Amino acid sequence: EGARLDKYEWSATDSWERDNDWVLMRYAEVLMMQAEANYRLGYMQNALTYINQIRKRAGLADLTSLDEDALDNEWKHEFVFEGLRRTTNIRFGTFFKAWWNKPADANKHTGVFPIPKVETEKNGNLVQNEGYYPLYANKKPLHKPLFEAGGE
Protein backbone atom coordinates (compact mmCIF):
# COMPACT_ATOMS: atom_id res chain seq x y z
CA GLU A 1 0.00 0.00 0.00
CA GLY A 2 0.99 3.61 -0.35
CA ALA A 3 2.25 5.66 -3.23
CA ARG A 4 5.60 5.54 -4.95
CA LEU A 5 7.13 8.04 -7.31
CA ASP A 6 9.04 6.46 -10.17
CA LYS A 7 10.83 8.52 -12.80
CA TYR A 8 11.45 5.53 -15.05
CA GLU A 9 9.07 2.73 -15.94
CA TRP A 10 10.01 -0.78 -14.97
CA SER A 11 8.36 -4.13 -14.89
CA ALA A 12 8.38 -6.94 -12.35
CA THR A 13 9.68 -9.20 -15.14
CA ASP A 14 12.80 -7.05 -15.69
CA SER A 15 15.88 -8.92 -14.62
CA TRP A 16 19.30 -7.38 -15.24
CA GLU A 17 18.63 -5.06 -18.11
CA ARG A 18 15.76 -2.72 -18.72
CA ASP A 19 14.65 -1.50 -22.10
CA ASN A 20 14.44 2.15 -21.06
CA ASP A 21 17.28 4.64 -21.09
CA TRP A 22 18.60 6.25 -17.92
CA VAL A 23 18.77 9.99 -18.37
CA LEU A 24 22.01 11.58 -17.18
CA MET A 25 21.05 15.15 -17.98
CA ARG A 26 17.87 16.68 -19.31
CA TYR A 27 17.55 19.75 -21.48
CA ALA A 28 15.66 21.36 -18.59
CA GLU A 29 18.84 21.09 -16.51
CA VAL A 30 20.80 22.95 -19.18
CA LEU A 31 18.13 25.67 -19.19
CA MET A 32 18.19 25.87 -15.38
CA MET A 33 21.99 26.20 -15.38
CA GLN A 34 21.65 29.06 -17.88
CA ALA A 35 18.93 30.64 -15.76
CA GLU A 36 21.00 30.41 -12.59
CA ALA A 37 24.14 31.77 -14.26
CA ASN A 38 22.18 34.70 -15.70
CA TYR A 39 20.50 35.34 -12.33
CA ARG A 40 23.84 35.36 -10.50
CA LEU A 41 25.27 37.75 -13.12
CA GLY A 42 22.32 40.10 -12.68
CA TYR A 43 20.54 39.38 -15.99
CA MET A 44 17.07 38.76 -14.52
CA GLN A 45 15.15 38.94 -17.79
CA ASN A 46 17.40 36.32 -19.41
CA ALA A 47 17.04 34.10 -16.33
CA LEU A 48 13.26 34.40 -16.46
CA THR A 49 13.24 33.53 -20.17
CA TYR A 50 15.05 30.24 -19.50
CA ILE A 51 12.90 29.33 -16.48
CA ASN A 52 9.67 30.16 -18.28
CA GLN A 53 10.62 27.82 -21.14
CA ILE A 54 10.64 24.99 -18.61
CA ARG A 55 7.44 26.17 -16.93
CA LYS A 56 5.62 26.38 -20.30
CA ARG A 57 6.54 22.77 -21.07
CA ALA A 58 5.11 21.78 -17.67
CA GLY A 59 1.91 23.76 -18.29
CA LEU A 60 2.67 26.33 -15.58
CA ALA A 61 2.21 30.08 -15.67
CA ASP A 62 5.23 32.25 -16.39
CA LEU A 63 7.13 33.81 -13.51
CA THR A 64 7.28 37.59 -13.67
CA SER A 65 9.98 38.10 -11.04
CA LEU A 66 12.81 36.07 -9.63
CA ASP A 67 14.75 35.88 -6.39
CA GLU A 68 17.09 33.24 -4.98
CA ASP A 69 14.28 31.38 -3.15
CA ALA A 70 12.18 31.20 -6.33
CA LEU A 71 15.16 29.94 -8.32
CA ASP A 72 15.91 27.31 -5.66
CA ASN A 73 12.24 26.21 -5.73
CA GLU A 74 12.36 25.82 -9.51
CA TRP A 75 15.37 23.50 -9.14
CA LYS A 76 13.61 21.59 -6.36
CA HIS A 77 10.35 21.07 -8.23
CA GLU A 78 11.75 20.34 -11.69
CA PHE A 79 14.33 17.79 -10.55
CA VAL A 80 12.55 16.01 -7.71
CA PHE A 81 14.07 12.53 -7.10
CA GLU A 82 16.75 13.01 -9.76
CA GLY A 83 19.70 13.16 -7.35
CA LEU A 84 20.51 16.86 -7.75
CA ARG A 85 19.15 18.25 -4.50
CA ARG A 86 22.25 17.92 -2.29
CA THR A 87 24.50 19.90 -4.61
CA THR A 88 21.74 22.43 -5.25
CA ASN A 89 21.24 22.89 -1.49
CA ILE A 90 24.98 23.41 -1.02
CA ARG A 91 25.09 25.94 -3.86
CA PHE A 92 22.11 27.89 -2.47
CA GLY A 93 23.34 27.72 1.14
CA THR A 94 20.36 25.69 2.40
CA PHE A 95 22.12 22.35 2.93
CA PHE A 96 22.86 22.96 6.62
CA LYS A 97 19.33 24.13 7.47
CA ALA A 98 16.57 21.77 8.58
CA TRP A 99 14.29 20.60 5.76
CA TRP A 100 11.81 17.79 5.27
CA ASN A 101 13.00 15.05 7.65
CA LYS A 102 16.61 16.32 7.85
CA PRO A 103 17.59 18.20 11.01
CA ALA A 104 19.85 21.24 10.88
CA ASP A 105 23.50 20.21 10.47
CA ALA A 106 26.23 22.06 12.37
CA ASN A 107 28.98 19.96 10.74
CA LYS A 108 29.91 22.38 7.97
CA HIS A 109 32.53 19.96 6.64
CA THR A 110 29.76 17.76 5.25
CA GLY A 111 29.25 20.34 2.50
CA VAL A 112 32.38 19.01 0.79
CA PHE A 113 33.69 15.50 0.31
CA PRO A 114 37.00 14.28 1.75
CA ILE A 115 39.97 14.04 -0.57
CA PRO A 116 40.91 10.36 -0.80
CA LYS A 117 44.00 9.57 1.31
CA VAL A 118 45.73 7.98 -1.67
CA GLU A 119 45.50 11.34 -3.50
CA THR A 120 46.90 13.39 -0.59
CA GLU A 121 49.76 10.88 -0.33
CA LYS A 122 50.54 11.25 -4.05
CA ASN A 123 50.50 15.05 -3.94
CA GLY A 124 51.94 16.68 -0.84
CA ASN A 125 50.48 20.04 -1.91
CA LEU A 126 46.92 18.83 -1.36
CA VAL A 127 45.43 19.75 1.99
CA GLN A 128 42.62 17.57 3.31
CA ASN A 129 39.24 19.29 3.58
CA GLU A 130 38.55 20.48 7.11
CA GLY A 131 36.76 17.98 9.33
CA TYR A 132 37.95 14.82 7.57
CA TYR A 133 41.61 14.42 8.44
CA PRO A 134 42.69 12.66 10.75
CA LEU A 135 39.40 10.75 10.65
CA TYR A 136 40.81 8.69 7.78
CA ALA A 137 44.49 9.16 8.59
CA ASN A 138 45.09 5.72 10.10
CA LYS A 139 42.72 3.73 7.92
CA LYS A 140 44.25 1.04 5.77
CA PRO A 141 42.81 0.48 2.28
CA LEU A 142 40.32 -2.36 2.07
CA HIS A 143 42.01 -3.73 -1.04
CA LYS A 144 45.35 -3.63 -2.79
CA PRO A 145 45.51 -0.95 -5.53
CA LEU A 146 45.05 -2.35 -9.04
CA PHE A 147 48.03 -0.35 -10.29
CA GLU A 148 51.05 0.90 -8.39
CA ALA A 149 52.25 4.44 -9.05
CA GLY A 150 54.51 4.45 -12.11
CA GLY A 151 53.44 0.91 -13.03
CA GLU A 152 51.41 -0.28 -15.95
Disulfide bonds with the S-S distance in Angstrom:
none
